[in-house]
């Protein structure tokens, strides 16, 4: 069906022909390329942390990755079922040379992927990612002989270390959360969130936890992307259980969506907005999100007397901009919270702890808290990208149609108006063009999107 190679790793559907789908040959080839890159960049002893979400293909892929890295002389520390941010923290905590996370994030269960980390527990830069791609293309790797292979170590203790680090953050008010006697609902899509999030909430002092899709067996109960159309069950559950709030995560737990006590969707774009509001209320500083995220973050930052900056889509780009601007909070409008006090990676555990602290200290119900933020509307659309499609031509046609408006071509094309914008870009993870628009209401955003979709299809 699909195989996508990018600087962030390799992603595809399981089975099929090598080079066209994600097959054992592709996994070994790409793992060998990454391991070779690690050897060239790092001093001995070499160590790589490995973790995976609960997808059914994860176990066999982990074995292929582990064996390949060990055959390059690299020790593998296997966390087993682990979230993406847990692996990121473990890379730093173990002074490892890098990390591999086996997850296709929000993609359906037939997909899987290798996400690659450097020795800082962060995703590879463009130059490093291109180097890995070149090594794979040229098959420029050499395996070690018998007796020279790397060790294999299992380490199941990092969930607890991750939780303890989050609970111990300066702005997390465990006492206030415990005193609020909250009931919190969870939807963990039958992946690794079902392992770690109940323990996190218990450690935060949450009184009662109710969950759906908590068994980490990879049998995803709905489309894994935490969007409203996929979350009707948890919306019903939060009302049925009279919960104060519900949290929904994707399979690798780096994205966080929130459902209010009345069953309404808080809005994945507003996860970062609310957490940033809380952080900026205690720590003044810059904020960053990607170019496809809501304008509301800039409005909230300005209200706190702080500045907002945008970055091209992609966690590595947001992190780079955050470091450049010395941002105190940032992330992506897909529910990804990046809080440097913890680490430079999207982390739903961090988001949950900070949001709960914000909620209970605000004295408001979840729906009331949501109503305090600017109510912009984002229309998120996609158009399948044909093999012969010329994206540069599409960009120029759209730009010409909106001639005179402010444009930004750092990542596809973003066109900005006074209180609305358009952003079109090729996806790094799927063979599609993403068309995002935002306006002051649904009608305006949808009208902008319709104009762009017509141009693209023509």
N, C-alpha and C positions, 0 to 999 in steps of 0.2 A: 504493500500500500504506500509506504513512505519511509524514506531515510533522510534525515536532515543533519548535516555536519555544520557546526558553527564554532565560533571561538569559545562558547560556553560548554561545548561537549558534543555528544552524538545522541540523536533521538530518533526513534522510529517505531513502527509496528512490528510485532514479533512474528518471525517466520518469513518464508519467501526466499528470494534470491539474494546472495551477497551483493552489497553495493546498492541494492534497491530497497531493502527492508533491514530491520535490525536482526541480524543472524549471529550465530556463535563466531563466525569468521570476522565479522565487523567488530564485535565486542573485543575479541583478542587483539585484533589489529590496532584498535584505538587505545586499548589499555596499554599495549606495548609502546605506542607513541607517547602517551602521557608519562609512563614510567621512565622512558628514555629522557624525556624533558626534565623530569624530577632529578634524575641522576646528573644531568648537565648543570642544573641550577643549584643543587644542594650538596653540602659536604656530608661525608659519612659520619655516623651510621644513618642509613636511609630508612625512613619510616613513613607509611601512608595510612591514614585512617579511612576505614570503609564502613558505610552504613547504607541502609535501604528502607524504603517504605514497604507496605504490605502487599504490593502487587504480586500476583501469582507467579510471574516470571522472575521475581527478584532473587530467589534462592539460587537458581541455576546461573543467573548472570553474576551474582556475587562470587560463586565458585570460579567462574571463568576469569573474572577480574583479579581475584585473589591469587589464583595460580599463575596468571601471566605476570603480575607484579613481583611475586616471589621468585619467578624464574629469571627475573632481571636483577636479583640480589637485593630486593627491597622487602623489609619487614612490613607485614600487614597487621594492623590492629583493627579487628572486626568488632564493631559495636552491635552487629545484628540489626534488628528492627530499631530504627532511630530516626528522629526528625532531621531535616536539613540543618536547622540552627544548632542542634545538639552536636552534629558532626563538625560544624564550623568551630564551636567552642572546644571540642576535643582536640582538633588540630593544634590550636594554640596551647591548650593545657598540657598536651603530651610533647610539645616541641617537635611536632612532626614536620615532614617535608611537604606535605600536601594531604589532600583528601579526595575521595570519590564517593558521591552519593548516588545511589541507584534509584532514580525516581523520574517519572515523566510529569511530575507536578500535577497540573490541572487536567492533563490529557486523560481520555478514557482508559479502561483497564487493558486493552490490547496494545497499548503503547508502553514503552519504557525508555530509559535514557541513562546516560552517565553524566552527572554534573561534576565539574572538576574544580578543585580548590588549590590555591597556592599555600605556602607555609605560614601565611597570616590568617588562614581560615577564610579567605575571600575568593571570589570567582576570578578566574584568570583575566589579565588585561588583554587588550586587542592584540598586542605584539606577542605575548606569551601564547595566546590561543592560536594565532596564526602559525607559530612555531610548531605547536603540537600537530596542527593540520598538515604542515609540510612534512613532518617526520612520518606521519601515517601515510601520506601520499607516496613518499619515496621508500617506504618500508625500511627506514634507516634506524634499525634497532638490532641489538645482538644479545642473545640470551646466555646465561651463565651455565657452567657445568654442574655435575653432581657434587654435592657438598658445599656449593657456593650459594645456594638458594636462600632467600630471605626467610625469616621466621614467620609463624602465624600465631597471633595472640588474640584471644577473645576477651573483651572488656565490656561488661554489662553495667558498669557503675556510673555511666555518664548521664543517664536520665536524672538520677538524684543530684548530681553535681550541677546540672543545668537548672533544675528547680531551685536549689539552694541559692544559686547565683541570682536568679530572677527575684526571689522573695527578699533577698538581701539588698536590692537596689535602693538607693537613697530616697526616691520618690514613691516607692511602694509602701503603702500604709496598711500593714497587715492587721494592726489593732483595729483600725476603723472598719476594715472589711469584715473582720470577725464580729465586731459589735453590731454591724448592720443585719446579721442573721439572714443572709441572702439565700435564696434558692436559685441555682444556676443550671440551665439546660445546655446540653452539648450535642452536636452532630459531628461525628468524627469520620464519616464516610467509610467505616470499616477499615481504617488504616492506623498508622502509628499514633495518631492523636488519642485513640482509645486507650493507649498504654500510659501516656505521660500526663494528659490533661486532668484526669480525675485526681491524680496525686498532687498536681500543681494547685488545684482548687482547694483540696484538703489542707495543704500547707499554707494557703492564704487565709484559712479560717472560714471558708464558705460552709454554711450550715447544712445545706442539702444539695445534692447533685443528681440530676436526672438526665439520662442520655439515650440517644438512639444511634444505631449504626456504630456501635462501640467495639465490636469484635474485629481485631486486626487480621482478617483472613483474606483481604483483597477482593472480596465480593462487593464491589461498590454498589450501594443501594440506589444511587442516582448519578447523574452526570457530576463528575468530581469538582467542576468549577463552582465556587460558592456564590452563585447568582440567584436572584429571587425566584426565577422559574424552576430552579432545582431544589427549593427549600420549603415547599409547602408542608411537609411532614413536621419539620422542626417548628415552623410557625404555629401549627396546630398544637404541638406539644407544649410550647411555652405558655399558651393560654390555658390548656387543660390542667397543667401542673401549677398554675398561678406563679410561675417563675418570674423573677425580677429581670432577667436578661438571659439570652441564649447566645452561645458562641458556636460558630461553624468554621471548620478549617478544611484546607485541601489535603490531599494524601500525604504530603511531606511537611505540613504544619508550618509553612512560612507565610501563608496568607490567612487573614482573619476577617470574617464577616460577623455582623452582630444583628440579632433580632430583639426587638423591644418587648416589653412585658405585655403589650396588647397584640402581639403577633405581627406587628409591622416591621418592615425591613429598615434597619438603621441606614443602610447604604454602604456598600464596600468602599466607595470613595470617601466616606465620612469617618471610617475607622481611623485613618491617619489624621484627619482634621481634628477629631475629638482628643486623641492622644496628644497631638501637638499643642492644642489649647491648654491642656493640663500641664505639659512640660514647660511651655513658655510662661505660664503663670508662676512658675517657681524658678526658672532658669532662662534669662533673656539670651537670645542668640538667633542666628540665621536658621532658616528652614529650606529644605530642598525636596522636590518631587519630580517625577518625570513629566515630559511634555504632554502626555495623554491624561494627566490627572486633573482633578477639579480646581477651578479658580478659588474655591472656598478656602484653601490653605493659605493663599496669599492674603485674603481678606482677614483671616484670623491672625496671621502673623503681623499684619499692619495694625490691628487693634491692640496688640501687645507692644507696639513700638519696635517691631522687628522686621527684618527683610526676608523676602522669598526669592529663591532662584530655581530655575528649571534645568533639567538634564535630559539627554536622549533616553529613550526607553531602554530598560535593562538595568539590573541591579548593579552591575559593575560600573555603569555610567553614573548612576545616582550616588554611589559610594565615592567615586572620584570627585564629583562636584561637592559632596558634603565635606570631604577633606579639604578641598580647595577653599571653600567658604567657611570652614571651621563651624559647620552646622551642629546645633545641639539636638536636632530631631529631623528625620527625613523618611523617605520611603516612596512607595508607589500607591496609586489610587486603586489598585486591585486588592487592597487590604494588607499590604506589606509595610510593617513598621521596622525602621532601622534606627536604633537608639545607641549612639556611640558609647555611652556609659556602660552598656552591656557588651556589644560587639558590632562590627560593621557587616551585618547581615539581616535580612528580613526574618522576623521572629514573632510568631503568634503568641508564644508564652509571654514575652515581654509586653506585647500589645494587651493581652488579657489582664495582666497584673496592673499595668498603668491605667487601663480603662476602668477597672473595678475601683481603683483608688479614686479616680476622677468622679465616678458615678456616686459613690457613697459620700464623698466630701462635698459634692454639689448640693446634696439634699433633695435632688430631683429624681423622678422616675426616668427610666431610660428614654421613653418617648418624649418627655418634657426636655431632657437634655438635648435630644436631636433637634428639637424645634428652636433652640437658641442659635443654630448655625445657618448661614446663608443657604437658601434652598435652590441651588442651581440644578439643572437636569442634564445628564450626559446620555447621549444616544450612542450605543456601541454596536457597530455593524461590521460585517465581513463579507468580502467577495472572493470566491475561489480564483486563484491566480493560474491562468492557463500557461502552459510551458512556453508559448511563443509571445506572451504578453510583455510589452516594453514598459516597465514601471517609470522610467525617466520620462517617456512620452506622456504617460498618465499624469505625472506630477506637473509637467509644463501646461497641459490642458487645463488642469484644475487651477493652477496659478494664474493663467491667462483669464479664466472665467471670473476670478475675483481680483482682477487687476486694480492696483491702488491700495489694497489692504496690506498690512504688515505681514511679512512672511519670514519663516525660519526653516532652513533646510539642513539643520544639523542631523535630523533623523527623519527621513522621508520629507514631508512638507507639512508645516503648521502655518495656518493663516489665522491671524488674530484680529478681532473687531473690538469695539469698546466693551461689550459685555457678553461676548460669545467667541467661539473659536472652532476651527476644523483641523484635524490632524489625520493625515493618511500616511501609512507606512507598510512596508512588507514585513510580515511576521518572521521572527528568527526561529520559530519553533513549528510552524505549520505552513503549508503552501497556499497562503491567503494574503489578501490585502486587508488590513484593518482600517476602518473608517470611523473615527470617533469625532463627535461634535458635542459642544456644550452651549447651553443658552440659559436664559432666566426662567424658562419653562419648557415643558415637553414639546409643545407645538413648535417653538423656535428651533430647538435642537433637531427635531425630526425633519423639519423643512430644510435645514442646512444639509443634513445627511442625505435626503432624497436628491438634492441637486448634485451632490458629489457622486452618489451611486449611479445616477443617470450618465454623468460624464464618463465614469469608469467603464460602465457596460458598453457605452458607445465606442 
